[in-house]
Amino acid sequence: MNSLKILVIIPAFNESENIERVIKHLGEICPDVDYLVVNDCSKDNTADILRNCHANFIHLPVNLGIGGAVQAGYIYAMEHDYDVAIQMDGDGQHNPEYIHRLVEPIRKGEADSVIGSRFINNEGFQSSGLRRFGIGFLSLLIKLVCGIRVYDVTSGFRAVNREYIRFFASEYAQDYPEPEAIVTSRLQGARIREVPVIMSERMGGTSSISGLKSAYYMIKVSVSVLVTRMTTARRKVG
């Protein structure tokens, strides 16, 4: 991709049913990019699978959650001097065929952060009706607090440039990283773009957020977004 040094960060927790296929598919589609699987102290045999397929991975000795795992990937990207870091889930929902679409606005200098969105063309897996309602509410809330409309605010398929690799290596939300990362980076002046992608249902295993947990998640993340906005403003003023 025009000589950009690109790292794909793949957080993984109990993804033994999916992770080998995700790595293989990524290698087939994008052989010119590097990847790092961050095994977040999985309780299944994810680590054994990664060792057996000679994957490039790090194993966290304690479970940090999605935010801590992704931040570990950003630290790795910063320390190894990558130009672009891309987050991609380890459950098979994100298609590496769209990586070039995420990278292109960064390559052209048009964006600092690019989010792969299910809701621009409304193609492919669209999630449950309850979760779509919650995502729509969060989208409006984020527009209210930081002045930018992002439709797929919970998408974990996104890319950032070198500047925001450094930013997220030092400051990244732990509990609700995707919406909060939009708020924190936008308040730092990030140019954020969405591009259309098609996502799939997870290939195997179960999501940690399902059923009534989706509603609980949306309530908590809404509060977290508001707190992030207030604390970020206070920190910049002080």
FENJO-V617617 format. One record per backbone hydrogen bond with DSSP energy under -0.5 kcal/mol. CO is the residue of the C=O (numbers start at 1). NH is the residue of the N-H. E is the energy in kcal/mol with one decimal. If there is no record, write none. Layout:
co = (CO;CO)
nh = (NH;NH)
e = (E;E)
//
This chain:
co = (1;4;5;5;6;7;7;8;8;9;9;10;11;12;15;15;18;18;19;20;21;22;23;24;25;26;30;34;36;36;37;37;38;38;39;39;45;46;47;48;49;50;51;55;56;58;58;62;64;65;66;67;68;69;70;71;72;73;74;75;76;77;78;83;84;85;86;87;89;91;93;94;95;96;98;99;100;101;103;103;104;105;105;106;112;113;114;115;115;117;118;118;123;128;129;130;131;132;133;134;135;136;137;138;139;140;141;142;142;143;148;151;152;156;157;158;159;160;161;162;163;164;165;166;167;167;174;176;177;178;179;180;181;182;183;184;185;186;190;191;191;193;195;197;199;208;210;211;211;212;213;214;215;216;217;218;219;220;221;222;223;224;225;226;227;228;229;230;231;232;233;234)
nh = (4;6;83;84;34;9;86;10;36;11;88;38;90;40;18;19;21;22;23;24;25;26;27;28;29;30;33;8;10;38;39;58;12;40;41;60;49;50;51;52;53;55;54;57;37;39;60;64;68;69;70;71;72;73;74;75;76;77;78;79;80;82;81;162;7;160;9;158;92;203;200;96;98;99;102;103;104;105;106;107;108;110;111;109;161;193;159;117;195;197;122;123;199;132;133;134;135;136;137;138;139;140;141;142;143;144;145;146;148;147;150;153;155;158;116;87;114;85;165;166;167;168;169;170;170;171;67;180;181;182;183;184;185;186;187;188;190;189;192;112;113;115;117;199;125;210;213;214;215;216;217;218;219;220;221;222;223;224;225;226;227;228;229;230;231;232;233;234;235;236;237;238)
e = (-1.3;-0.8;-2.1;-1.9;-2.4;-0.6;-2.8;-0.6;-2.7;-0.6;-2.4;-2.2;-0.8;-2.9;-1.3;-2.9;-0.5;-2.1;-2.4;-2.4;-2.7;-2.3;-2.4;-1.9;-2.2;-3.1;-1.5;-2.2;-2.9;-0.5;-0.8;-2.3;-2.6;-0.8;-2.1;-2.8;-2.2;-2.4;-2.3;-2.7;-2.0;-2.7;-1.4;-0.9;-2.4;-2.6;-0.6;-0.6;-0.7;-2.5;-2.4;-2.4;-2.0;-1.4;-1.9;-2.5;-2.0;-2.4;-2.6;-2.6;-1.6;-2.3;-1.4;-0.6;-2.4;-2.3;-3.7;-0.9;-0.6;-2.6;-1.9;-0.6;-2.0;-1.7;-1.6;-2.2;-1.9;-0.6;-0.6;-2.8;-2.2;-2.7;-1.2;-1.3;-2.0;-2.5;-2.7;-0.6;-2.5;-2.4;-0.6;-0.6;-0.5;-2.4;-2.1;-2.0;-2.7;-2.4;-2.1;-2.5;-2.3;-1.9;-2.3;-2.8;-1.9;-2.0;-2.2;-2.3;-0.6;-1.8;-0.7;-0.9;-1.5;-0.8;-3.2;-3.1;-2.8;-2.0;-1.6;-1.9;-1.7;-2.3;-1.8;-1.1;-0.6;-2.0;-1.4;-1.8;-2.5;-1.2;-1.7;-3.0;-2.1;-2.2;-2.4;-0.7;-2.5;-1.8;-0.7;-2.7;-2.1;-2.9;-3.1;-0.5;-2.5;-0.5;-1.8;-1.6;-0.6;-1.9;-2.7;-2.3;-2.0;-2.3;-2.9;-1.8;-1.9;-2.3;-2.5;-1.9;-2.4;-2.7;-2.3;-2.2;-2.9;-2.3;-2.0;-2.1;-2.3;-2.2;-2.3;-2.6)
//
